[in-house]
Amino acid sequence: MTLREQIGDDMKSALRARETARLGAIRLLLAAIKQREVDERITLDDDAVIGVIGRMLKQRRESVSQYRAAGRNDLADAEQFEADLLEAYLPAALSDAELDTAIATAIAATGASRPADMGRVMTTLKATIAGRADMTAVSQRVKARLTNA
């Protein structure tokens, strides 16, 4: 079963269970997937669907922090619910040790030795760990690693 089929099945079960908040979040996800398919005139595979989920998750996390800063906890809670639902569709997150290993491998593969080489390292890492780690946190780790190198 593909990830898209699983999302469709989850939508049907949320519809049957009359879980309106969950149903709305899943419909937003399916609409984003469908929009990308229509725009690019392709059928998305699991990796591309994970990319769509990752973008949506990043948007939700940014919205949560902005709503909390503005004192709008009601809106922040709704965004957090959607973020939690989206996270459930992503593959298991990498542990700190696995992430450090991936960063070290990417730095060695690209021959990076200074902060200016960060773009090449991030490009390599994005291909390997996309959807399995928060790329903002990865970027901070790579920057610290290259600065200390």
N, CA, C and O atoms as a GROMACS GRO file, in nm:
protein
  596
    1MET      N    1   0.084  -0.118   0.000
    1MET     CA    2   0.000   0.000   0.000
    1MET      C    3   0.089   0.124   0.000
    1MET      O    4   0.181   0.137   0.081
    2THR      N    5   0.061   0.214  -0.091
    2THR     CA    6   0.140   0.336  -0.098
    2THR      C    7   0.096   0.432   0.013
    2THR      O    8  -0.008   0.414   0.075
    3LEU      N    9   0.179   0.532   0.035
    3LEU     CA   10   0.150   0.630   0.139
    3LEU      C   11   0.022   0.707   0.105
    3LEU      O   12  -0.058   0.737   0.194
    4ARG      N   13   0.004   0.737  -0.022
    4ARG     CA   14  -0.117   0.809  -0.063
    4ARG      C   15  -0.242   0.726  -0.038
    4ARG      O   16  -0.345   0.778   0.005
    5GLU      N   17  -0.234   0.597  -0.064
    5GLU     CA   18  -0.349   0.508  -0.037
    5GLU      C   19  -0.378   0.502   0.112
    5GLU      O   20  -0.494   0.501   0.153
    6GLN      N   21  -0.272   0.498   0.193
    6GLN     CA   22  -0.289   0.495   0.338
    6GLN      C   23  -0.358   0.623   0.386
    6GLN      O   24  -0.446   0.617   0.473
    7ILE      N   25  -0.319   0.736   0.331
    7ILE     CA   26  -0.380   0.864   0.368
    7ILE      C   27  -0.528   0.863   0.329
    7ILE      O   28  -0.613   0.910   0.404
    8GLY      N   29  -0.558   0.810   0.210
    8GLY     CA   30  -0.697   0.799   0.166
    8GLY      C   31  -0.780   0.710   0.257
    8GLY      O   32  -0.894   0.742   0.288
    9ASP      N   33  -0.722   0.598   0.300
    9ASP     CA   34  -0.792   0.508   0.392
    9ASP      C   35  -0.814   0.576   0.528
    9ASP      O   36  -0.920   0.558   0.590
   10ASP      N   37  -0.715   0.653   0.573
   10ASP     CA   38  -0.730   0.725   0.700
   10ASP      C   39  -0.840   0.830   0.690
   10ASP      O   40  -0.912   0.855   0.786
   11MET      N   41  -0.853   0.891   0.572
   11MET     CA   42  -0.959   0.989   0.552
   11MET      C   43  -1.096   0.921   0.563
   11MET      O   44  -1.188   0.974   0.624
   12LYS      N   45  -1.107   0.804   0.503
   12LYS     CA   46  -1.235   0.732   0.508
   12LYS      C   47  -1.269   0.692   0.652
   12LYS      O   48  -1.384   0.701   0.694
   13SER      N   49  -1.168   0.646   0.727
   13SER     CA   50  -1.195   0.606   0.865
   13SER      C   51  -1.230   0.728   0.952
   13SER      O   52  -1.314   0.716   1.042
   14ALA      N   53  -1.168   0.843   0.927
   14ALA     CA   54  -1.202   0.965   1.001
   14ALA      C   55  -1.344   1.010   0.965
   14ALA      O   56  -1.416   1.061   1.051
   15LEU      N   57  -1.382   0.992   0.841
   15LEU     CA   58  -1.517   1.027   0.797
   15LEU      C   59  -1.620   0.938   0.866
   15LEU      O   60  -1.722   0.987   0.915
   16ARG      N   61  -1.593   0.809   0.871
   16ARG     CA   62  -1.685   0.716   0.937
   16ARG      C   63  -1.695   0.742   1.087
   16ARG      O   64  -1.802   0.730   1.145
   17ALA      N   65  -1.582   0.779   1.149
   17ALA     CA   66  -1.579   0.803   1.293
   17ALA      C   67  -1.627   0.944   1.329
   17ALA      O   68  -1.636   0.978   1.447
   18ARG      N   69  -1.656   1.025   1.228
   18ARG     CA   70  -1.702   1.162   1.247
   18ARG      C   71  -1.603   1.247   1.327
   18ARG      O   72  -1.641   1.327   1.413
   19GLU      N   73  -1.474   1.228   1.296
   19GLU     CA   74  -1.367   1.307   1.358
   19GLU      C   75  -1.340   1.426   1.265
   19GLU      O   76  -1.256   1.416   1.176
   20THR      N   77  -1.409   1.537   1.288
   20THR     CA   78  -1.405   1.649   1.194
   20THR      C   79  -1.267   1.715   1.187
   20THR      O   80  -1.223   1.752   1.078
   21ALA      N   81  -1.200   1.730   1.299
   21ALA     CA   82  -1.069   1.796   1.297
   21ALA      C   83  -0.968   1.711   1.220
   21ALA      O   84  -0.893   1.762   1.137
   22ARG      N   85  -0.968   1.582   1.248
   22ARG     CA   86  -0.876   1.490   1.178
   22ARG      C   87  -0.910   1.484   1.029
   22ARG      O   88  -0.820   1.484   0.945
   23LEU      N   89  -1.037   1.477   0.999
   23LEU     CA   90  -1.081   1.472   0.860
   23LEU      C   91  -1.038   1.597   0.784
   23LEU      O   92  -0.991   1.588   0.671
   24GLY      N   93  -1.054   1.712   0.845
   24GLY     CA   94  -1.015   1.837   0.780
   24GLY      C   95  -0.866   1.842   0.751
   24GLY      O   96  -0.824   1.887   0.644
   25ALA      N   97  -0.785   1.797   0.846
   25ALA     CA   98  -0.639   1.798   0.828
   25ALA      C   99  -0.598   1.701   0.718
   25ALA      O  100  -0.511   1.732   0.637
   26ILE      N  101  -0.660   1.585   0.714
   26ILE     CA  102  -0.626   1.486   0.610
   26ILE      C  103  -0.671   1.537   0.473
   26ILE      O  104  -0.602   1.516   0.374
   27ARG      N  105  -0.785   1.603   0.468
   27ARG     CA  106  -0.831   1.660   0.340
   27ARG      C  107  -0.735   1.767   0.290
   27ARG      O  108  -0.709   1.775   0.170
   28LEU      N  109  -0.682   1.849   0.381
   28LEU     CA  110  -0.583   1.950   0.341
   28LEU      C  111  -0.460   1.882   0.282
   28LEU      O  112  -0.405   1.928   0.181
   29LEU      N  113  -0.416   1.775   0.344
   29LEU     CA  114  -0.300   1.702   0.295
   29LEU      C  115  -0.326   1.643   0.157
   29LEU      O  116  -0.244   1.657   0.067
   30LEU      N  117  -0.440   1.579   0.140
   30LEU     CA  118  -0.472   1.521   0.010
   30LEU      C  119  -0.487   1.629  -0.097
   30LEU      O  120  -0.451   1.608  -0.212
   31ALA      N  121  -0.540   1.744  -0.059
   31ALA     CA  122  -0.553   1.855  -0.155
   31ALA      C  123  -0.416   1.904  -0.198
   31ALA      O  124  -0.395   1.935  -0.315
   32ALA      N  125  -0.321   1.912  -0.106
   32ALA     CA  126  -0.186   1.957  -0.140
   32ALA      C  127  -0.118   1.856  -0.232
   32ALA      O  128  -0.047   1.894  -0.325
   33ILE      N  129  -0.139   1.727  -0.205
   33ILE     CA  130  -0.081   1.623  -0.290
   33ILE      C  131  -0.142   1.631  -0.430
   33ILE      O  132  -0.070   1.627  -0.530
   34LYS      N  133  -0.273   1.641  -0.436
   34LYS     CA  134  -0.343   1.649  -0.565
   34LYS      C  135  -0.300   1.775  -0.642
   34LYS      O  136  -0.283   1.769  -0.764
   35GLN      N  137  -0.284   1.887  -0.572
   35GLN     CA  138  -0.243   2.011  -0.637
   35GLN      C  139  -0.105   1.995  -0.702
   35GLN      O  140  -0.084   2.040  -0.815
   36ARG      N  141  -0.014   1.932  -0.632
   36ARG     CA  142   0.120   1.911  -0.688
   36ARG      C  143   0.114   1.817  -0.808
   36ARG      O  144   0.185   1.838  -0.906
   37GLU      N  145   0.030   1.714  -0.799
   37GLU     CA  146   0.016   1.622  -0.912
   37GLU      C  147  -0.040   1.694  -1.035
   37GLU      O  148   0.006   1.672  -1.147
   38VAL      N  149  -0.138   1.778  -1.015
   38VAL     CA  150  -0.199   1.851  -1.126
   38VAL      C  151  -0.099   1.952  -1.183
   38VAL      O  152  -0.086   1.964  -1.305
   39ASP      N  153  -0.029   2.024  -1.096
   39ASP     CA  154   0.067   2.124  -1.141
   39ASP      C  155   0.178   2.062  -1.225
   39ASP      O  156   0.216   2.116  -1.329
   40GLU      N  157   0.229   1.949  -1.180
   40GLU     CA  158   0.342   1.887  -1.248
   40GLU      C  159   0.300   1.777  -1.346
   40GLU      O  160   0.384   1.722  -1.417
   41ARG      N  161   0.172   1.747  -1.351
   41ARG     CA  162   0.118   1.644  -1.441
   41ARG      C  163   0.188   1.510  -1.425
   41ARG      O  164   0.228   1.446  -1.522
   42ILE      N  165   0.201   1.469  -1.298
   42ILE     CA  166   0.261   1.340  -1.265
   42ILE      C  167   0.180   1.277  -1.152
   42ILE      O  168   0.095   1.341  -1.091
   43THR      N  169   0.209   1.151  -1.126
   43THR     CA  170   0.156   1.084  -1.009
   43THR      C  171   0.270   1.075  -0.909
   43THR      O  172   0.376   1.021  -0.940
   44LEU      N  173   0.249   1.128  -0.789
   44LEU     CA  174   0.356   1.133  -0.690
   44LEU      C  175   0.383   0.996  -0.630
   44LEU      O  176   0.291   0.921  -0.598
   45ASP      N  177   0.512   0.964  -0.616
   45ASP     CA  178   0.550   0.843  -0.545
   45ASP      C  179   0.562   0.876  -0.397
   45ASP      O  180   0.541   0.991  -0.357
   46ASP      N  181   0.597   0.776  -0.315
   46ASP     CA  182   0.604   0.796  -0.170
   46ASP      C  183   0.704   0.904  -0.131
   46ASP      O  184   0.678   0.982  -0.039
   47ASP      N  185   0.818   0.910  -0.198
   47ASP     CA  186   0.919   1.011  -0.164
   47ASP      C  187   0.867   1.153  -0.190
   47ASP      O  188   0.891   1.243  -0.111
   48ALA      N  189   0.796   1.171  -0.299
   48ALA     CA  190   0.741   1.302  -0.331
   48ALA      C  191   0.630   1.339  -0.233
   48ALA      O  192   0.616   1.456  -0.195
   49VAL      N  193   0.550   1.241  -0.193
   49VAL     CA  194   0.444   1.266  -0.094
   49VAL      C  195   0.507   1.306   0.039
   49VAL      O  196   0.457   1.395   0.107
   50ILE      N  197   0.617   1.241   0.075
   50ILE     CA  198   0.688   1.276   0.198
   50ILE      C  199   0.739   1.420   0.189
   50ILE      O  200   0.738   1.493   0.288
   51GLY      N  201   0.783   1.461   0.072
   51GLY     CA  202   0.827   1.599   0.052
   51GLY      C  203   0.713   1.698   0.073
   51GLY      O  204   0.733   1.803   0.135
   52VAL      N  205   0.596   1.665   0.023
   52VAL     CA  206   0.478   1.751   0.042
   52VAL      C  207   0.444   1.759   0.191
   52VAL      O  208   0.416   1.866   0.244
   53ILE      N  209   0.447   1.645   0.257
   53ILE     CA  210   0.417   1.641   0.401
   53ILE      C  211   0.520   1.724   0.478
   53ILE      O  212   0.485   1.798   0.570
   54GLY      N  213   0.646   1.712   0.439
   54GLY     CA  214   0.751   1.788   0.507
   54GLY      C  215   0.731   1.938   0.495
   54GLY      O  216   0.749   2.012   0.592
   55ARG      N  217   0.693   1.984   0.376
   55ARG     CA  218   0.668   2.127   0.356
   55ARG      C  219   0.549   2.174   0.440
   55ARG      O  220   0.554   2.280   0.503
   56MET      N  221   0.444   2.094   0.441
   56MET     CA  222   0.326   2.130   0.520
   56MET      C  223   0.360   2.132   0.669
   56MET      O  224   0.313   2.218   0.743
   57LEU      N  225   0.439   2.037   0.712
   57LEU     CA  226   0.478   2.029   0.852
   57LEU      C  227   0.560   2.151   0.893
   57LEU      O  228   0.541   2.207   1.001
   58LYS      N  229   0.650   2.192   0.806
   58LYS     CA  230   0.731   2.310   0.834
   58LYS      C  231   0.642   2.434   0.848
   58LYS      O  232   0.662   2.516   0.938
   59GLN      N  233   0.543   2.447   0.760
   59GLN     CA  234   0.450   2.559   0.768
   59GLN      C  235   0.373   2.557   0.900
   59GLN      O  236   0.355   2.661   0.963
   60ARG      N  237   0.330   2.439   0.942
   60ARG     CA  238   0.253   2.428   1.066
   60ARG      C  239   0.340   2.466   1.186
   60ARG      O  240   0.293   2.535   1.276
   61ARG      N  241   0.464   2.420   1.188
   61ARG     CA  242   0.553   2.453   1.300
   61ARG      C  243   0.578   2.603   1.309
   61ARG      O  244   0.578   2.660   1.418
   62GLU      N  245   0.598   2.667   1.195
   62GLU     CA  246   0.618   2.812   1.194
   62GLU      C  247   0.493   2.884   1.242
   62GLU      O  248   0.501   2.982   1.317
   63SER      N  249   0.377   2.836   1.199
   63SER     CA  250   0.251   2.898   1.242
   63SER      C  251   0.231   2.883   1.392
   63SER      O  252   0.186   2.977   1.458
   64VAL      N  253   0.263   2.768   1.446
   64VAL     CA  254   0.247   2.745   1.590
   64VAL      C  255   0.331   2.846   1.668
   64VAL      O  256   0.282   2.908   1.762
   65SER      N  257   0.456   2.863   1.629
   65SER     CA  258   0.542   2.956   1.703
   65SER      C  259   0.491   3.100   1.689
   65SER      O  260   0.496   3.175   1.786
   66GLN      N  261   0.443   3.138   1.572
   66GLN     CA  262   0.391   3.273   1.554
   66GLN      C  263   0.262   3.295   1.632
   66GLN      O  264   0.243   3.401   1.691
   67TYR      N  265   0.174   3.196   1.632
   67TYR     CA  266   0.049   3.210   1.707
   67TYR      C  267   0.076   3.216   1.858
   67TYR      O  268   0.012   3.294   1.929
   68ARG      N  269   0.169   3.135   1.906
   68ARG     CA  270   0.201   3.138   2.049
   68ARG      C  271   0.261   3.273   2.087
   68ARG      O  272   0.230   3.327   2.194
   69ALA      N  273   0.347   3.328   2.001
   69ALA     CA  274   0.407   3.459   2.029
   69ALA      C  275   0.301   3.569   2.032
   69ALA      O  276   0.315   3.666   2.106
   70ALA      N  277   0.196   3.552   1.952
   70ALA     CA  278   0.089   3.651   1.947
   70ALA      C  279  -0.017   3.627   2.055
   70ALA      O  280  -0.112   3.704   2.067
   71GLY      N  281  -0.001   3.519   2.132
   71GLY     CA  282  -0.098   3.489   2.237
   71GLY      C  283  -0.225   3.423   2.187
   71GLY      O  284  -0.326   3.423   2.258
   72ARG      N  285  -0.223   3.368   2.068
   72ARG     CA  286  -0.341   3.301   2.011
   72ARG      C  287  -0.327   3.151   2.028
   72ARG      O  288  -0.303   3.078   1.931
   73ASN      N  289  -0.343   3.105   2.151
   73ASN     CA  290  -0.324   2.963   2.181
   73ASN      C  291  -0.428   2.875   2.115
   73ASN      O  292  -0.401   2.758   2.086
   74ASP      N  293  -0.548   2.928   2.090
   74ASP     CA  294  -0.651   2.849   2.023
   74ASP      C  295  -0.607   2.811   1.881
   74ASP      O  296  -0.622   2.697   1.839
   75LEU      N  297  -0.554   2.909   1.808
   75LEU     CA  298  -0.506   2.881   1.673
   75LEU      C  299  -0.379   2.796   1.675
   75LEU      O  300  -0.359   2.711   1.589
   76ALA      N  301  -0.293   2.820   1.775
   76ALA     CA  302  -0.171   2.741   1.787
   76ALA      C  303  -0.203   2.594   1.814
   76ALA      O  304  -0.137   2.505   1.759
   77ASP      N  305  -0.303   2.570   1.896
   77ASP     CA  306  -0.342   2.431   1.925
   77ASP      C  307  -0.395   2.360   1.801
   77ASP      O  308  -0.367   2.243   1.780
   78ALA      N  309  -0.473   2.432   1.720
   78ALA     CA  310  -0.525   2.373   1.596
   78ALA      C  311  -0.411   2.340   1.500
   78ALA      O  312  -0.411   2.233   1.439
   79GLU      N  313  -0.315   2.430   1.487
   79GLU     CA  314  -0.200   2.405   1.400
   79GLU      C  315  -0.115   2.290   1.454
   79GLU      O  316  -0.063   2.209   1.378
   80GLN      N  317  -0.101   2.284   1.586
   80GLN     CA  318  -0.022   2.177   1.648
   80GLN      C  319  -0.088   2.041   1.624
   80GLN      O  320  -0.019   1.942   1.601
   81PHE      N  321  -0.221   2.037   1.628
   81PHE     CA  322  -0.293   1.913   1.599
   81PHE      C  323  -0.262   1.866   1.456
   81PHE      O  324  -0.235   1.748   1.433
   82GLU      N  325  -0.266   1.960   1.361
   82GLU     CA  326  -0.236   1.925   1.222
   82GLU      C  327  -0.090   1.880   1.208
   82GLU      O  328  -0.062   1.786   1.134
   83ALA      N  329   0.001   1.947   1.278
   83ALA     CA  330   0.142   1.909   1.271
   83ALA      C  331   0.162   1.768   1.325
   83ALA      O  332   0.237   1.690   1.267
   84ASP      N  333   0.096   1.735   1.435
   84ASP     CA  334   0.108   1.600   1.492
   84ASP      C  335   0.054   1.495   1.396
   84ASP      O  336   0.110   1.387   1.382
   85LEU      N  337  -0.057   1.528   1.330
   85LEU     CA  338  -0.115   1.434   1.234
   85LEU      C  339  -0.021   1.413   1.116
   85LEU      O  340  -0.003   1.300   1.070
   86LEU      N  341   0.040   1.521   1.067
   86LEU     CA  342   0.132   1.510   0.953
   86LEU      C  343   0.257   1.430   0.991
   86LEU      O  344   0.307   1.352   0.910
   87GLU      N  345   0.306   1.449   1.112
   87GLU     CA  346   0.426   1.376   1.157
   87GLU      C  347   0.404   1.226   1.155
   87GLU      O  348   0.497   1.150   1.134
   88ALA      N  349   0.280   1.184   1.177
   88ALA     CA  350   0.249   1.041   1.181
   88ALA      C  351   0.274   0.974   1.045
   88ALA      O  352   0.297   0.853   1.039
   89TYR      N  353   0.270   1.051   0.937
   89TYR     CA  354   0.291   0.994   0.804
   89TYR      C  355   0.438   0.993   0.761
   89TYR      O  356   0.472   0.931   0.660
   90LEU      N  357   0.522   1.059   0.835
   90LEU     CA  358   0.664   1.062   0.800
   90LEU      C  359   0.733   0.936   0.852
   90LEU      O  360   0.687   0.875   0.948
   91PRO      N  361   0.843   0.896   0.788
   91PRO     CA  362   0.919   0.781   0.838
   91PRO      C  363   0.977   0.812   0.975
   91PRO      O  364   0.982   0.928   1.017
   92ALA      N  365   1.022   0.710   1.043
   92ALA     CA  366   1.078   0.726   1.178
   92ALA      C  367   1.195   0.824   1.173
   92ALA      O  368   1.278   0.821   1.082
   93ALA      N  369   1.200   0.911   1.274
   93ALA     CA  370   1.305   1.012   1.279
   93ALA      C  371   1.439   0.948   1.313
   93ALA      O  372   1.446   0.845   1.380
   94LEU      N  373   1.546   1.011   1.265
   94LEU     CA  374   1.680   0.962   1.294
   94LEU      C  375   1.719   0.996   1.437
   94LEU      O  376   1.680   1.100   1.490
   95SER      N  377   1.795   0.908   1.499
   95SER     CA  378   1.847   0.938   1.632
   95SER      C  379   1.963   1.036   1.617
   95SER      O  380   2.012   1.060   1.507
   96ASP      N  381   2.007   1.092   1.728
   96ASP     CA  382   2.119   1.187   1.724
   96ASP      C  383   2.245   1.121   1.670
   96ASP      O  384   2.319   1.182   1.593
   97ALA      N  385   2.269   0.997   1.710
   97ALA     CA  386   2.389   0.927   1.662
   97ALA      C  387   2.382   0.903   1.511
   97ALA      O  388   2.481   0.922   1.441
   98GLU      N  389   2.266   0.860   1.462
   98GLU     CA  390   2.249   0.837   1.319
   98GLU      C  391   2.264   0.968   1.240
   98GLU      O  392   2.321   0.970   1.131
   99LEU      N  393   2.212   1.075   1.297
   99LEU     CA  394   2.222   1.205   1.232
   99LEU      C  395   2.366   1.253   1.227
   99LEU      O  396   2.411   1.306   1.125
  100ASP      N  397   2.440   1.235   1.336
  100ASP     CA  398   2.581   1.273   1.338
  100ASP      C  399   2.661   1.192   1.236
  100ASP      O  400   2.750   1.246   1.170
  101THR      N  401   2.630   1.064   1.224
  101THR     CA  402   2.696   0.979   1.126
  101THR      C  403   2.667   1.025   0.984
  101THR      O  404   2.757   1.031   0.900
  102ALA      N  405   2.540   1.059   0.956
  102ALA     CA  406   2.502   1.106   0.823
  102ALA      C  407   2.572   1.238   0.790
  102ALA      O  408   2.616   1.258   0.677
  103ILE      N  409   2.583   1.326   0.888
  103ILE     CA  410   2.651   1.454   0.866
  103ILE      C  411   2.798   1.432   0.839
  103ILE      O  412   2.855   1.492   0.747
  104ALA      N  413   2.861   1.346   0.918
  104ALA     CA  414   3.004   1.317   0.898
  104ALA      C  415   3.028   1.256   0.760
  104ALA      O  416   3.126   1.290   0.694
  105THR      N  417   2.942   1.166   0.718
  105THR     CA  418   2.954   1.103   0.587
  105THR      C  419   2.938   1.205   0.476
  105THR      O  420   3.013   1.203   0.378
  106ALA      N  421   2.841   1.295   0.489
  106ALA     CA  422   2.819   1.397   0.386
  106ALA      C  423   2.936   1.495   0.379
  106ALA      O  424   2.975   1.537   0.270
  107ILE      N  425   2.991   1.531   0.494
  107ILE     CA  426   3.106   1.622   0.495
  107ILE      C  427   3.226   1.555   0.428
  107ILE      O  428   3.298   1.618   0.350
  108ALA      N  429   3.246   1.428   0.458
  108ALA     CA  430   3.357   1.356   0.397
  108ALA      C  431   3.336   1.339   0.246
  108ALA      O  432   3.430   1.352   0.168
  109ALA      N  433   3.213   1.310   0.206
  109ALA     CA  434   3.184   1.288   0.064
  109ALA      C  435   3.201   1.416  -0.019
  109ALA      O  436   3.244   1.410  -0.134
  110THR      N  437   3.167   1.530   0.040
  110THR     CA  438   3.178   1.655  -0.035
  110THR      C  439   3.313   1.723  -0.018
  110THR      O  440   3.346   1.815  -0.092
  111GLY      N  441   3.390   1.677   0.078
  111GLY     CA  442   3.520   1.739   0.104
  111GLY      C  443   3.507   1.877   0.166
  111GLY      O  444   3.596   1.960   0.152
  112ALA      N  445   3.397   1.902   0.235
  112ALA     CA  446   3.372   2.032   0.296
  112ALA      C  447   3.464   2.053   0.415
  112ALA      O  448   3.489   1.962   0.494
  113SER      N  449   3.515   2.177   0.426
  113SER     CA  450   3.604   2.206   0.538
  113SER      C  451   3.580   2.344   0.598
  113SER      O  452   3.644   2.381   0.696
  114ARG      N  453   3.490   2.420   0.538
  114ARG     CA  454   3.463   2.555   0.589
  114ARG      C  455   3.315   2.586   0.575
  114ARG      O  456   3.245   2.518   0.498
  115PRO      N  457   3.265   2.685   0.647
  115PRO     CA  458   3.122   2.716   0.642
  115PRO      C  459   3.069   2.749   0.502
  115PRO      O  460   2.951   2.730   0.476
  116ALA      N  461   3.152   2.797   0.414
  116ALA     CA  462   3.109   2.829   0.278
  116ALA      C  463   3.069   2.704   0.199
  116ALA      O  464   2.998   2.714   0.100
  117ASP      N  465   3.114   2.587   0.243
  117ASP     CA  466   3.083   2.461   0.176
  117ASP      C  467   2.951   2.400   0.224
  117ASP      O  468   2.915   2.290   0.184
  118MET      N  469   2.881   2.472   0.310
  118MET     CA  470   2.760   2.418   0.372
  118MET      C  471   2.653   2.379   0.271
  118MET      O  472   2.582   2.281   0.292
  119GLY      N  473   2.639   2.454   0.163
  119GLY     CA  474   2.538   2.424   0.062
  119GLY      C  475   2.554   2.287   0.000
  119GLY      O  476   2.456   2.215  -0.019
  120ARG      N  477   2.677   2.251  -0.031
  120ARG     CA  478   2.701   2.117  -0.089
  120ARG      C  479   2.667   2.007   0.011
  120ARG      O  480   2.609   1.905  -0.026
  121VAL      N  481   2.704   2.028   0.137
  121VAL     CA  482   2.675   1.928   0.241
  121VAL      C  483   2.524   1.913   0.259
  121VAL      O  484   2.473   1.802   0.269
  122MET      N  485   2.453   2.025   0.263
  122MET     CA  486   2.308   2.020   0.283
  122MET      C  487   2.237   1.954   0.164
  122MET      O  488   2.139   1.882   0.182
  123THR      N  489   2.287   1.977   0.043
  123THR     CA  490   2.229   1.913  -0.075
  123THR      C  491   2.243   1.762  -0.065
  123THR      O  492   2.150   1.687  -0.095
  124THR      N  493   2.361   1.718  -0.024
  124THR     CA  494   2.386   1.574  -0.008
  124THR      C  495   2.297   1.516   0.102
  124THR      O  496   2.238   1.409   0.084
  125LEU      N  497   2.287   1.587   0.213
  125LEU     CA  498   2.207   1.538   0.325
  125LEU      C  499   2.058   1.534   0.291
  125LEU      O  500   1.986   1.442   0.330
  126LYS      N  501   2.012   1.635   0.219
  126LYS     CA  502   1.870   1.641   0.186
  126LYS      C  503   1.827   1.519   0.106
  126LYS      O  504   1.717   1.468   0.123
  127ALA      N  505   1.915   1.474   0.017
  127ALA     CA  506   1.883   1.356  -0.063
  127ALA      C  507   1.876   1.230   0.023
  127ALA      O  508   1.800   1.138  -0.008
  128THR      N  509   1.955   1.226   0.130
  128THR     CA  510   1.962   1.104   0.210
  128THR      C  511   1.863   1.100   0.326
  128THR      O  512   1.806   0.995   0.355
  129ILE      N  513   1.843   1.213   0.392
  129ILE     CA  514   1.764   1.209   0.516
  129ILE      C  515   1.636   1.288   0.510
  129ILE      O  516   1.574   1.312   0.614
  130ALA      N  517   1.593   1.330   0.393
  130ALA     CA  518   1.471   1.411   0.381
  130ALA      C  519   1.352   1.338   0.444
  130ALA      O  520   1.329   1.220   0.420
  131GLY      N  521   1.279   1.411   0.526
  131GLY     CA  522   1.161   1.354   0.590
  131GLY      C  523   1.191   1.279   0.717
  131GLY      O  524   1.098   1.242   0.790
  132ARG      N  525   1.318   1.255   0.747
  132ARG     CA  526   1.353   1.178   0.866
  132ARG      C  527   1.419   1.264   0.973
  132ARG      O  528   1.451   1.215   1.081
  133ALA      N  529   1.439   1.393   0.942
  133ALA     CA  530   1.497   1.485   1.038
  133ALA      C  531   1.454   1.627   1.003
  133ALA      O  532   1.426   1.657   0.887
  134ASP      N  533   1.450   1.713   1.103
  134ASP     CA  534   1.417   1.853   1.081
  134ASP      C  535   1.539   1.918   1.016
  134ASP      O  536   1.645   1.929   1.078
  135MET      N  537   1.523   1.962   0.892
  135MET     CA  538   1.637   2.013   0.817
  135MET      C  539   1.692   2.143   0.876
  135MET      O  540   1.809   2.175   0.853
  136THR      N  541   1.612   2.218   0.949
  136THR     CA  542   1.661   2.339   1.015
  136THR      C  543   1.761   2.301   1.123
  136THR      O  544   1.867   2.362   1.134
  137ALA      N  545   1.727   2.200   1.203
  137ALA     CA  546   1.818   2.154   1.307
  137ALA      C  547   1.943   2.092   1.246
  137ALA      O  548   2.053   2.109   1.298
  138VAL      N  549   1.926   2.020   1.136
  138VAL     CA  550   2.041   1.960   1.066
  138VAL      C  551   2.133   2.070   1.016
  138VAL      O  552   2.255   2.060   1.028
  139SER      N  553   2.075   2.175   0.961
  139SER     CA  554   2.153   2.288   0.912
  139SER      C  555   2.237   2.351   1.023
  139SER      O  556   2.353   2.385   1.003
  140GLN      N  557   2.178   2.366   1.139
  140GLN     CA  558   2.251   2.423   1.253
  140GLN      C  559   2.367   2.332   1.295
  140GLN      O  560   2.475   2.380   1.328
  141ARG      N  561   2.343   2.202   1.294
  141ARG     CA  562   2.449   2.107   1.331
  141ARG      C  563   2.564   2.109   1.229
  141ARG      O  564   2.681   2.106   1.266
  142VAL      N  565   2.528   2.115   1.102
  142VAL     CA  566   2.632   2.118   0.997
  142VAL      C  567   2.713   2.246   1.010
  142VAL      O  568   2.836   2.244   0.999
  143LYS      N  569   2.646   2.356   1.032
  143LYS     CA  570   2.716   2.484   1.046
  143LYS      C  571   2.812   2.479   1.165
  143LYS      O  572   2.926   2.524   1.154
  144ALA      N  573   2.767   2.426   1.276
  144ALA     CA  574   2.854   2.416   1.394
  144ALA      C  575   2.972   2.325   1.366
  144ALA      O  576   3.085   2.353   1.407
  145ARG      N  577   2.948   2.218   1.296
  145ARG     CA  578   3.053   2.121   1.264
  145ARG      C  579   3.157   2.183   1.171
  145ARG      O  580   3.278   2.164   1.190
  146LEU      N  581   3.112   2.257   1.070
  146LEU     CA  582   3.205   2.319   0.975
  146LEU      C  583   3.278   2.439   1.036
  146LEU      O  584   3.392   2.468   0.999
  147THR      N  585   3.214   2.506   1.128
  147THR     CA  586   3.279   2.619   1.194
  147THR      C  587   3.392   2.572   1.284
  147THR      O  588   3.496   2.637   1.295
  148ASN      N  589   3.372   2.458   1.350
  148ASN     CA  590   3.472   2.401   1.440
  148ASN      C  591   3.577   2.320   1.368
  148ASN      O  592   3.677   2.282   1.428
  149ALA      N  593   3.556   2.293   1.239
  149ALA     CA  594   3.649   2.206   1.164
  149ALA      C  595   3.781   2.273   1.135
  149ALA      O  596   3.869   2.213   1.074
   0.00000   0.00000   0.00000
